[in-house]
Amino acid sequence: MGAFFLFRTDQPVPRDAVATVFRRKGFNGPRVCSLGPWTLWHYAKQLLGDPNYLERPNGPAVYAVGTPIYRGLPYADALHRLLADFETGKLDQSKLRGNFVLLSWLNSRL
């Protein structure tokens, strides 16, 4: 299981208290992502070593919590295909299964 905390960077947020809650739940050091006016704390899955995000050098990204199954692909391949389909506007929601939350960052939009 992974986790995330998303907040507006310019708003007051009790960051230390939030970090303490995540630590108590067994999550260590989030990946901190600056997404325009947003900051995302994205925590790795606790039981699996597979990355639960994909970021392209020029900005587009997809962050997952849970296990999205897309087009029957293995986890890492599914993230690649999800991001490619987000980028081209061809995401097929009927091919998406599982219990998850996906956050996508594309064209400076969350």
CORGI-V358149 format. One line per field, one symbol per residue. ss: DSSP state (H for helix, E for strand, - for the rest). A space follows every 50 residues. Layout:
BEGIN
ss->???
END
This chain:
BEGIN
ss->--EEEEEE------HHHHHHHHHH------EEEEE--EEEEEE------- --EEE-----EEEEEE--EE----HHHHHHHHHHHHHH----HHHEE--E EEEEEE--E-
END
